[in-house]
Amino acid sequence: MEKNLLMIFTRNPELGKCKTRLAATIGNQAALEVYELLLDHTVTITKNLSVTKEVHYSTRIGQNDIWDPTVYNKKQQEGKDLGVRMYNAFRNGFESGYTNIIIIGSDMYDLSEQDIENAFEALKNNEYVIGPAEDGGYYLFGMKSLNSKVFQNKSWGTNTVLQNTLKDIQQTNVKLLEERNDVDYYEDIKDISVFQHLLSLAK
């Protein structure tokens, strides 16, 4: 019996500590509000999925926040860098008996509920599923068994992550999803209507 797990990696929404590259252009307060909109969107596209859902906080587990504890199991990220944190999350998931595990971030306004359902469907016939981001990273990564190599020797946050990850798994069945854009810079949101009121406040 397949057991599906979706892990959502998120930063605790704190002024001056999230979306710092975006904040350099629009200011800390507007960047925080952009991130809160992205978190709301992530809840909207994940809460109704018929899979087990975990939210992994960057610094501490949130209480009385947008992540309903009856829907999401709340976890703390463990490790000194993103690779170690993702490895530990996947390891714990597989040790808990899950057979298909997917991880996403919480800064994708481009992502939909259907995209995530398609990713789990792809894992039925592939060992890996990857959603390539326009910046050379990935917005979604899934696998059927633990491979520590994909989390090692990566310069996280750079345009080499996807390329180097694909090298690690080049002899396997990999499903690549549509390329999408995550939100890191002003240019990523300047033409999206839902963010316009925040951008006007920032000017």
Contacts in CASP RR format, 6 or more apart in sequence:
PFRMAT RR
TARGET T0000
AUTHOR 0000-0000-0000
METHOD contacts of the structure
MODEL  1
MEKNLLMIFTRNPELGKCKTRLAATIGNQAALEVYELLLDHTVTITKNLS
VTKEVHYSTRIGQNDIWDPTVYNKKQQEGKDLGVRMYNAFRNGFESGYTN
IIIIGSDMYDLSEQDIENAFEALKNNEYVIGPAEDGGYYLFGMKSLNSKV
FQNKSWGTNTVLQNTLKDIQQTNVKLLEERNDVDYYEDIKDISVFQHLLS
LAK
2 99 0 8 1.000
2 100 0 8 1.000
2 124 0 8 1.000
3 52 0 8 1.000
3 97 0 8 1.000
3 98 0 8 1.000
3 99 0 8 1.000
3 100 0 8 1.000
4 51 0 8 1.000
4 52 0 8 1.000
4 98 0 8 1.000
4 99 0 8 1.000
4 100 0 8 1.000
4 101 0 8 1.000
4 102 0 8 1.000
4 120 0 8 1.000
5 51 0 8 1.000
5 52 0 8 1.000
5 53 0 8 1.000
5 54 0 8 1.000
5 93 0 8 1.000
5 96 0 8 1.000
5 98 0 8 1.000
5 100 0 8 1.000
5 101 0 8 1.000
5 102 0 8 1.000
6 46 0 8 1.000
6 49 0 8 1.000
6 51 0 8 1.000
6 52 0 8 1.000
6 53 0 8 1.000
6 54 0 8 1.000
6 101 0 8 1.000
6 102 0 8 1.000
6 103 0 8 1.000
6 104 0 8 1.000
6 116 0 8 1.000
6 120 0 8 1.000
7 54 0 8 1.000
7 56 0 8 1.000
7 75 0 8 1.000
7 89 0 8 1.000
7 90 0 8 1.000
7 93 0 8 1.000
7 101 0 8 1.000
7 102 0 8 1.000
7 103 0 8 1.000
7 104 0 8 1.000
8 42 0 8 1.000
8 46 0 8 1.000
8 53 0 8 1.000
8 54 0 8 1.000
8 55 0 8 1.000
8 56 0 8 1.000
8 72 0 8 1.000
8 103 0 8 1.000
8 104 0 8 1.000
8 105 0 8 1.000
8 106 0 8 1.000
9 56 0 8 1.000
9 58 0 8 1.000
9 77 0 8 1.000
9 85 0 8 1.000
9 86 0 8 1.000
9 89 0 8 1.000
9 103 0 8 1.000
9 104 0 8 1.000
9 105 0 8 1.000
9 106 0 8 1.000
10 39 0 8 1.000
10 42 0 8 1.000
10 55 0 8 1.000
10 56 0 8 1.000
10 57 0 8 1.000
10 58 0 8 1.000
10 105 0 8 1.000
10 106 0 8 1.000
11 17 0 8 1.000
11 18 0 8 1.000
11 35 0 8 1.000
11 57 0 8 1.000
11 58 0 8 1.000
11 59 0 8 1.000
11 106 0 8 1.000
12 18 0 8 1.000
12 57 0 8 1.000
12 58 0 8 1.000
12 59 0 8 1.000
12 60 0 8 1.000
12 62 0 8 1.000
13 32 0 8 1.000
13 35 0 8 1.000
13 36 0 8 1.000
13 39 0 8 1.000
14 32 0 8 1.000
15 28 0 8 1.000
15 29 0 8 1.000
15 32 0 8 1.000
16 23 0 8 1.000
16 28 0 8 1.000
16 31 0 8 1.000
16 32 0 8 1.000
18 31 0 8 1.000
18 32 0 8 1.000
18 35 0 8 1.000
19 31 0 8 1.000
19 32 0 8 1.000
19 34 0 8 1.000
19 35 0 8 1.000
19 107 0 8 1.000
19 183 0 8 1.000
19 184 0 8 1.000
20 31 0 8 1.000
21 184 0 8 1.000
21 185 0 8 1.000
22 31 0 8 1.000
22 34 0 8 1.000
22 183 0 8 1.000
22 184 0 8 1.000
22 185 0 8 1.000
22 186 0 8 1.000
22 188 0 8 1.000
22 189 0 8 1.000
23 30 0 8 1.000
23 31 0 8 1.000
23 32 0 8 1.000
25 185 0 8 1.000
25 186 0 8 1.000
25 202 0 8 1.000
26 34 0 8 1.000
26 186 0 8 1.000
26 198 0 8 1.000
26 199 0 8 1.000
26 202 0 8 1.000
27 202 0 8 1.000
29 202 0 8 1.000
30 198 0 8 1.000
30 199 0 8 1.000
30 201 0 8 1.000
30 202 0 8 1.000
33 198 0 8 1.000
34 183 0 8 1.000
34 189 0 8 1.000
34 195 0 8 1.000
34 198 0 8 1.000
35 107 0 8 1.000
37 109 0 8 1.000
37 194 0 8 1.000
37 195 0 8 1.000
37 198 0 8 1.000
38 106 0 8 1.000
38 107 0 8 1.000
38 108 0 8 1.000
38 109 0 8 1.000
38 183 0 8 1.000
39 66 0 8 1.000
39 106 0 8 1.000
40 66 0 8 1.000
41 108 0 8 1.000
41 109 0 8 1.000
41 111 0 8 1.000
42 104 0 8 1.000
42 105 0 8 1.000
42 106 0 8 1.000
42 108 0 8 1.000
42 111 0 8 1.000
43 66 0 8 1.000
43 67 0 8 1.000
44 113 0 8 1.000
45 111 0 8 1.000
45 112 0 8 1.000
45 113 0 8 1.000
45 115 0 8 1.000
45 116 0 8 1.000
46 53 0 8 1.000
46 113 0 8 1.000
46 116 0 8 1.000
47 53 0 8 1.000
47 68 0 8 1.000
47 71 0 8 1.000
48 113 0 8 1.000
49 113 0 8 1.000
49 116 0 8 1.000
49 117 0 8 1.000
51 120 0 8 1.000
52 73 0 8 1.000
52 98 0 8 1.000
53 71 0 8 1.000
53 72 0 8 1.000
53 73 0 8 1.000
54 72 0 8 1.000
54 73 0 8 1.000
54 74 0 8 1.000
54 75 0 8 1.000
54 89 0 8 1.000
55 67 0 8 1.000
55 72 0 8 1.000
55 73 0 8 1.000
55 74 0 8 1.000
55 75 0 8 1.000
56 75 0 8 1.000
56 76 0 8 1.000
56 77 0 8 1.000
56 85 0 8 1.000
56 89 0 8 1.000
57 74 0 8 1.000
57 75 0 8 1.000
57 76 0 8 1.000
57 77 0 8 1.000
58 77 0 8 1.000
60 76 0 8 1.000
61 74 0 8 1.000
61 75 0 8 1.000
61 76 0 8 1.000
62 74 0 8 1.000
67 74 0 8 1.000
75 89 0 8 1.000
77 85 0 8 1.000
77 88 0 8 1.000
77 89 0 8 1.000
78 84 0 8 1.000
78 85 0 8 1.000
78 88 0 8 1.000
78 89 0 8 1.000
79 85 0 8 1.000
79 88 0 8 1.000
81 156 0 8 1.000
82 156 0 8 1.000
82 157 0 8 1.000
83 151 0 8 1.000
83 152 0 8 1.000
83 154 0 8 1.000
83 156 0 8 1.000
84 151 0 8 1.000
86 103 0 8 1.000
86 141 0 8 1.000
86 151 0 8 1.000
87 148 0 8 1.000
87 151 0 8 1.000
89 103 0 8 1.000
90 101 0 8 1.000
90 103 0 8 1.000
90 143 0 8 1.000
90 146 0 8 1.000
90 151 0 8 1.000
91 146 0 8 1.000
93 101 0 8 1.000
94 101 0 8 1.000
94 145 0 8 1.000
94 146 0 8 1.000
99 144 0 8 1.000
100 120 0 8 1.000
100 123 0 8 1.000
100 124 0 8 1.000
100 142 0 8 1.000
100 144 0 8 1.000
101 142 0 8 1.000
101 143 0 8 1.000
101 144 0 8 1.000
102 116 0 8 1.000
102 119 0 8 1.000
102 120 0 8 1.000
102 123 0 8 1.000
102 129 0 8 1.000
102 140 0 8 1.000
102 141 0 8 1.000
102 142 0 8 1.000
103 140 0 8 1.000
103 141 0 8 1.000
103 142 0 8 1.000
104 111 0 8 1.000
104 116 0 8 1.000
104 139 0 8 1.000
104 140 0 8 1.000
105 139 0 8 1.000
105 182 0 8 1.000
107 182 0 8 1.000
107 183 0 8 1.000
107 184 0 8 1.000
108 139 0 8 1.000
108 180 0 8 1.000
108 182 0 8 1.000
108 183 0 8 1.000
109 183 0 8 1.000
109 189 0 8 1.000
109 192 0 8 1.000
109 194 0 8 1.000
110 139 0 8 1.000
110 180 0 8 1.000
110 181 0 8 1.000
110 182 0 8 1.000
111 139 0 8 1.000
111 140 0 8 1.000
111 180 0 8 1.000
115 140 0 8 1.000
115 177 0 8 1.000
115 178 0 8 1.000
115 180 0 8 1.000
116 140 0 8 1.000
118 177 0 8 1.000
119 129 0 8 1.000
119 131 0 8 1.000
119 140 0 8 1.000
119 142 0 8 1.000
119 175 0 8 1.000
119 177 0 8 1.000
122 129 0 8 1.000
122 175 0 8 1.000
122 177 0 8 1.000
123 129 0 8 1.000
123 142 0 8 1.000
123 143 0 8 1.000
123 144 0 8 1.000
123 175 0 8 1.000
125 173 0 8 1.000
125 175 0 8 1.000
126 173 0 8 1.000
126 174 0 8 1.000
126 175 0 8 1.000
127 143 0 8 1.000
127 144 0 8 1.000
127 145 0 8 1.000
127 169 0 8 1.000
127 172 0 8 1.000
127 173 0 8 1.000
127 174 0 8 1.000
128 141 0 8 1.000
128 142 0 8 1.000
128 143 0 8 1.000
128 144 0 8 1.000
128 169 0 8 1.000
128 172 0 8 1.000
128 173 0 8 1.000
128 174 0 8 1.000
128 175 0 8 1.000
129 140 0 8 1.000
129 141 0 8 1.000
129 142 0 8 1.000
129 143 0 8 1.000
129 174 0 8 1.000
129 175 0 8 1.000
129 176 0 8 1.000
129 177 0 8 1.000
130 138 0 8 1.000
130 140 0 8 1.000
130 141 0 8 1.000
130 142 0 8 1.000
130 162 0 8 1.000
130 165 0 8 1.000
130 166 0 8 1.000
130 174 0 8 1.000
130 175 0 8 1.000
130 176 0 8 1.000
130 177 0 8 1.000
131 138 0 8 1.000
131 139 0 8 1.000
131 140 0 8 1.000
131 141 0 8 1.000
131 176 0 8 1.000
131 177 0 8 1.000
131 178 0 8 1.000
131 179 0 8 1.000
131 180 0 8 1.000
132 138 0 8 1.000
132 139 0 8 1.000
132 162 0 8 1.000
132 176 0 8 1.000
132 177 0 8 1.000
132 179 0 8 1.000
132 180 0 8 1.000
133 139 0 8 1.000
133 162 0 8 1.000
133 179 0 8 1.000
133 180 0 8 1.000
133 181 0 8 1.000
133 182 0 8 1.000
134 179 0 8 1.000
134 180 0 8 1.000
134 181 0 8 1.000
134 182 0 8 1.000
135 157 0 8 1.000
135 159 0 8 1.000
135 181 0 8 1.000
135 182 0 8 1.000
135 184 0 8 1.000
136 158 0 8 1.000
136 159 0 8 1.000
136 160 0 8 1.000
136 161 0 8 1.000
136 162 0 8 1.000
136 163 0 8 1.000
137 157 0 8 1.000
137 159 0 8 1.000
137 161 0 8 1.000
137 162 0 8 1.000
138 161 0 8 1.000
138 162 0 8 1.000
138 165 0 8 1.000
139 180 0 8 1.000
139 182 0 8 1.000
140 177 0 8 1.000
141 150 0 8 1.000
141 165 0 8 1.000
143 150 0 8 1.000
147 168 0 8 1.000
147 169 0 8 1.000
149 168 0 8 1.000
150 165 0 8 1.000
150 168 0 8 1.000
150 169 0 8 1.000
153 164 0 8 1.000
154 160 0 8 1.000
154 161 0 8 1.000
154 164 0 8 1.000
154 165 0 8 1.000
155 161 0 8 1.000
166 174 0 8 1.000
181 188 0 8 1.000
182 188 0 8 1.000
183 189 0 8 1.000
186 199 0 8 1.000
189 195 0 8 1.000
189 199 0 8 1.000
190 199 0 8 1.000
END
